[in-house]
Each structure stands twice: as structure tokens, then as C-alpha cells.
């Protein structure tokens, strides 16, 4: 779910440079200027930081060890590891040239700074880029969140599927999606479903409302068996009342899909949500075939 940042939280800047003296020099400017600072010293360190935090800006050395800065900038942009509006600023120890500036811009950076940049100019440039980011983030939030539940909407969940899929692909890790619905005669409200989802989901999961009574969970580090267990836990939490009448249809119906290794060629994370939704639709059409259905070619029942 999109994080609700406290209004008093300072903007967070990730500084990625192999030279501790330069990181400290930037820190002595940024912290008095009202910024929080994180540090990384290698490309691997940058990727680890952006996976567990949400930096508002990244200041990235061109000569960062373990992954040349231009290529790392391209990776951050191409795999959407940071939001499209997050400023990525490349730095180098030598004065900038037109050729190097154009290369930085083509890689997805907002600017290329020489390391002799004046402190006041640094703060003014960064503030300008972060104002633009705040406006863009607000616009994204308006279009990616379900107003009634504050969960992701279908568009937002699809975007998070791509982001989580990029992370799973780098780690060659499993990824799953569970889509489910609760029948109207079960007396379930969207508010209760939302509360159960927030209690059952891990912080790493992306949770969304994809229809009037349909919800979905994108679950990293989750294979097919674990996805089914997740669906069963949700079913237990949402259908804890005795059935009102004999022969009534299942109150909870779900579909799921999973990939054991997101690094397999041609895997598209967006297909997980589509496949889980298709399996759910099959369960709705034929609940007698199983209330929790796994997607396969032909939609095998569960």
C-alpha cells in the first residue's frame, strides 16, 4: 500500500559514493538543510537500500563500484525501482562537460553535478526537483488508490506488480498473486475485508481492491503452495460464521497464480494478476469445482 508519510518527516536522500569523505561533505550540507540522509557505497548497497526504503532523491556517483553509475541509473529507471518522479542526480569528481551531461540525461538522471557544486546551489537545485516530485506523487496517489478502502486500485496494483516483479526477477525469487471475492450474502463489508487484509498481509505484500467485491494480494517470495495457504487463511478469517442455509454457495472464492522463478525468460508480472483474476472468474462460474482455484493452462480446479 502507498506509504502515508508524516508531514513532519524530512525528505530522505540516498547518497551513493565510494568515498566516505564526499558522502560526509554532502551530509553536512543536507542535514542542516532539513534532509534525512542514507548512505551506500556500492551498486549492491544502492539496490538493497531502495528495496527497503523509499528515498525521495538519489545522489549517485558515476564511478560507483560494483556497477558503473550510468548503468545503475538506467536500471533504477527501467525496472521502476524508484518512482518515475524520484530525482536521480549523478555526480563526478571532475567538472561536467556537455558530452557527459547528455549521457547522464539519457541514462535517466535529472542532472549531473561536478563535486565542486556550491552548497547553496545544491540545496536550491534539490528543493526544486523535490517540489516537482511532490506534485507528481500526489497525482499518482490520486490515480492509484481506492478512495473507499485506501488500498491500491486495479491500476495501482498492476503498477506494484511490475515493481515487485522487477525485484523478484533480480533475485530469481518466486512471486504470487491471490485474487478473491466474498459473496454479498456473507454480509461482508469492504471495510471488514480491508481490515482482515491488513492484518493477514505482510508488509512486503501489495494489497488492492480490483472490483466492487474483488480484492487481490501480490505476494513476493511466495510460491504456489504458499499462495494457496494464503487464500485459505483469508477464507478462514472472512468466513468465520456458520453457513446460514444448507446448499448455499461458498461465501469466499479465490483464484491464484505463482511463478517459482521470476527470472525465467519472458515472464511478465502483470500476467499474475490477470491469471489470478481469470481463475477467480472460473470459481465464480463453477463454485462446485472448488472455492480456491489455481490458474494453469485450462484452469485446473483446487
Secondary structure, DSSP 8 states (H G I E B T S, - for coil): ------TTS--EEEEE-S-HHHHHHHHHHHTTTT-EEEEESSHHHHHHHHHHS--SEEEEETT-TTS-HHHHHHHHHHTTSS-TTSEEEEEESS---HHHHHHHHHTT-SEEEETT--HHHHHHHHHHHHHHHHHHHHHHHHHHB-TTT-SB-HHHHHHHHHHHHHHHHHHT--EEEEEEEE-GGGT--HHHHHHHHHHHS-TTSEEEE-SSSEEEEEEET--HHHHHHHHHHHHHHH--S--SSTT---SEEEEEEEES-TTSTT--THHHHHHHHHHHHHHHHTGGG-SEEE--TT----
